[in-house]
Amino acid sequence: MKLTRQKGLKLLVVASLVLAMMTGSGCIKTAVRTGVHLSAVPVMDMMMASLLDSPSSALLKDGMASNVLLVTALAEMDPANQGLLSKTCFLYTAYGMMVEDQDPAYAVELYTIAKGYGMRSLQCDKAFAKGMAEGRKIPELTGALGEKYMETLCWTGLAYGLYLMQNMDDPMALMDMPDCVAMVQRSMDLDDTYMFGVGKAFMGGYYAMLPEFLGLGGGPDASKAMFEEARKVSDGKFLMVDVFEARFLSTYVDDQDRFDLLLNRVIEADSSALSGGEGLNDLAKVKAEYFLSIKDTLF
């Protein structure tokens, strides 16, 4: 395999960080104190871009586990760095999605940690932090957050929502639903195409679970429309949209034919068709196979 200059630089940077972690944290702490930490967020972006485009969900999962530890350490060494806190929230949320089918309890733990880092990142905004300290509700505060917080809003909202999906029998957990929706919707206001439309895919699942008669924008029609919007973002190449629709909407309306069609389409699709998201698509295939294997319990 030919190692390009760009790939070589990525490997060198990542290797340097890992080596620093293995040989002691003193050099990292020194870098943080002297301002070198400002380069950490772009490095995290490079690492995650490489992970998400990996050609194997197993490789993605293994890589995510080690990088969660690395980024957590960096975030704790620089606890006021909004960008690092945001990346840490993303990694815990993404890792939770990878393990939730096999180990729901572990996923809940990961989502809980993700929520914590996400809220710390959002509270780097002084007005948001002041509002929280005054006891104001999250939906009252998200509208003032700008582009800088778009990613944080998306992944903190998803961490909340995915946590709730694992705890649907807990009335106390459901009280957080307005918070997660407010965050995801605000992230979509800022950029509804982010991460191949993952916010729209989540909202499609949320609408499927929300009875139409509650008057909160939910129901099968709203869910179907949102999934179609999500699909348009990547021209149908982000396979997780089909997985979410099958799992939440098809099961809700008892459409087994649509369930089979969507998940088999995911399994047969070319993961590499989504530039920058091959690993995500491979993960979608794993989930599709899993949901097909437990179909009898979902209908």
ZABA-604488 format. One line per 3 residues: for each residue y, x, z of C-alpha. Coordinates in steps of 0.2 Angstrom, whole numbers, plus 5000, padded with zeros to 4 digits. Layout:
BEGIN
Y/X/Z | ... $
//
This chain:
BEGIN
5000/5000/5000 | 5017/5007/4995 | 5029/5009/5010 $
5046/5004/5004 | 5062/5012/5012 | 5066/4995/5020 $
5049/4992/5027 | 5048/5010/5033 | 5065/5007/5042 $
5058/4991/5050 | 5043/5000/5056 | 5053/5014/5063 $
5064/5003/5073 | 5050/4993/5080 | 5040/5008/5084 $
5055/5016/5093 | 5057/5000/5104 | 5039/4999/5108 $
5038/5018/5112 | 5053/5015/5124 | 5044/5001/5133 $
5029/5012/5135 | 5038/5027/5141 | 5049/5019/5153 $
5064/5007/5154 | 5077/5020/5159 | 5082/5024/5141 $
5084/5005/5137 | 5094/5002/5153 | 5106/5016/5148 $
5108/5009/5131 | 5112/4992/5137 | 5125/4999/5149 $
5133/5009/5135 | 5134/4994/5123 | 5120/5000/5111 $
5111/4983/5115 | 5122/4975/5102 | 5110/4981/5089 $
5095/4973/5098 | 5098/4955/5090 | 5097/4961/5072 $
5081/4971/5076 | 5074/4955/5083 | 5078/4946/5067 $
5069/4959/5057 | 5054/4959/5068 | 5053/4940/5068 $
5056/4939/5049 | 5041/4951/5047 | 5030/4941/5058 $
5034/4924/5050 | 5030/4930/5033 | 5014/4938/5038 $
4999/4933/5028 | 4988/4928/5042 | 4990/4915/5056 $
4979/4926/5067 | 4990/4941/5064 | 5006/4931/5067 $
4998/4925/5084 | 4993/4942/5090 | 5010/4949/5085 $
5020/4935/5093 | 5011/4938/5110 | 5016/4957/5111 $
5034/4953/5105 | 5036/4940/5118 | 5034/4953/5131 $
5045/4965/5122 | 5060/4953/5119 | 5058/4946/5137 $
5060/4963/5144 | 5076/4966/5133 | 5083/4950/5138 $
5081/4953/5156 | 5089/4970/5155 | 5104/4961/5147 $
5105/4944/5155 | 5121/4939/5147 | 5117/4943/5129 $
5117/4925/5121 | 5108/4931/5106 | 5093/4940/5115 $
5091/4924/5126 | 5091/4914/5110 | 5077/4924/5102 $
5067/4924/5118 | 5068/4905/5118 | 5062/4905/5100 $
5047/4916/5103 | 5041/4907/5118 | 5043/4890/5108 $
5034/4897/5093 | 5020/4905/5103 | 5017/4888/5112 $
5015/4880/5095 | 5002/4892/5091 | 4991/4890/5107 $
4994/4871/5111 | 4979/4864/5102 | 4967/4876/5111 $
4976/4878/5127 | 4988/4864/5131 | 4991/4869/5149 $
4996/4887/5143 | 5008/4879/5130 | 5016/4869/5143 $
5020/4884/5153 | 5027/4893/5137 | 5038/4878/5133 $
5044/4878/5151 | 5049/4896/5150 | 5057/4893/5133 $
5068/4879/5140 | 5074/4891/5153 | 5079/4905/5141 $
5087/4892/5130 | 5098/4884/5143 | 5103/4901/5149 $
5108/4905/5131 | 5118/4889/5129 | 5127/4892/5146 $
5134/4908/5139 | 5147/4896/5132 | 5159/4894/5146 $
5163/4876/5143 | 5145/4871/5142 | 5141/4880/5158 $
5156/4872/5167 | 5150/4855/5161 | 5133/4858/5167 $
5140/4864/5184 | 5150/4848/5185 | 5134/4837/5183 $
5138/4831/5165 | 5124/4826/5154 | 5118/4838/5140 $
5122/4825/5126 | 5140/4825/5132 | 5141/4843/5130 $
5132/4848/5114 | 5145/4842/5102 | 5157/4856/5107 $
5145/4870/5103 | 5148/4879/5087 | 5138/4889/5074 $
5134/4903/5086 | 5123/4891/5095 | 5114/4883/5081 $
5097/4892/5083 | 5098/4891/5101 | 5101/4872/5100 $
5086/4870/5088 | 5073/4880/5098 | 5079/4874/5115 $
5078/4856/5109 | 5061/4859/5101 | 5054/4867/5117 $
5060/4852/5127 | 5052/4840/5114 | 5035/4849/5112 $
5034/4850/5131 | 5036/4831/5132 | 5023/4828/5118 $
5011/4837/5130 | 5016/4826/5145 | 5018/4809/5137 $
5010/4801/5153 | 5024/4808/5164 | 5039/4796/5166 $
5049/4810/5174 | 5046/4821/5159 | 5052/4807/5147 $
5069/4807/5155 | 5073/4823/5146 | 5070/4815/5129 $
5089/4812/5126 | 5093/4830/5130 | 5080/4837/5117 $
5086/4825/5104 | 5104/4829/5107 | 5101/4847/5105 $
5091/4846/5089 | 5103/4834/5081 | 5118/4845/5085 $
5108/4860/5077 | 5105/4849/5062 | 5124/4845/5061 $
5127/4863/5060 | 5113/4868/5048 | 5100/4855/5043 $
5091/4867/5032 | 5088/4880/5046 | 5070/4887/5046 $
5064/4876/5031 | 5070/4860/5040 | 5060/4862/5056 $
5073/4851/5065 | 5070/4837/5053 | 5051/4838/5054 $
5053/4837/5073 | 5064/4822/5072 | 5052/4814/5060 $
5039/4815/5073 | 5051/4809/5087 | 5055/4794/5077 $
5037/4790/5074 | 5034/4790/5093 | 5050/4779/5097 $
5047/4761/5095 | 5059/4753/5083 | 5064/4739/5095 $
5072/4751/5107 | 5087/4752/5095 | 5087/4771/5096 $
5085/4775/5078 | 5066/4776/5079 | 5051/4767/5070 $
5040/4770/5055 | 5053/4768/5042 | 5065/4780/5050 $
5051/4793/5053 | 5046/4792/5035 | 5063/4794/5028 $
5066/4809/5040 | 5050/4817/5034 | 5055/4815/5016 $
5072/4824/5020 | 5063/4838/5029 | 5051/4840/5013 $
5066/4841/5002 | 5073/4856/5011 | 5059/4868/5005 $
5054/4857/4990 | 5038/4853/4999 | 5033/4871/5002 $
5034/4870/5021 | 5017/4864/5026 | 5021/4860/5044 $
5031/4844/5038 | 5015/4837/5031 | 5006/4842/5047 $
5019/4833/5058 | 5019/4818/5047 | 5000/4816/5048 $
4999/4819/5066 | 5013/4808/5072 | 5017/4795/5058 $
5000/4792/5050 | 4992/4790/5067 | 5005/4778/5073 $
5004/4766/5058 | 4985/4769/5058 | 4985/4776/5040 $
4969/4786/5039 | 4970/4788/5020 | 4987/4796/5021 $
4982/4807/5036 | 4967/4814/5026 | 4978/4816/5010 $
4992/4826/5019 | 4980/4837/5029 | 4969/4841/5015 $
4984/4845/5004 | 4990/4857/5017 | 4973/4866/5017 $
4972/4867/4998 | 4990/4873/4996 | 4996/4891/4993 $
5004/4897/5009 | 5013/4911/5000 | 5023/4898/4990 $
5035/4898/5005 | 5045/4914/5004 | 5048/4920/5021 $
5036/4908/5029 | 5019/4912/5024 | 5013/4915/5042 $
5020/4898/5047 | 5011/4889/5032 | 4995/4898/5037 $
4997/4891/5055 | 5000/4874/5047 | 4983/4876/5039 $
4975/4880/5056 | 4983/4864/5063 | 4978/4854/5049 $
4959/4859/5051 | 4960/4855/5069 | 4968/4838/5067 $
4955/4833/5055 | 4941/4839/5067 | 4947/4827/5080 $
4952/4813/5069 | 4941/4801/5078 | 4951/4803/5094 $
4967/4801/5085 | 4964/4784/5078 $
//
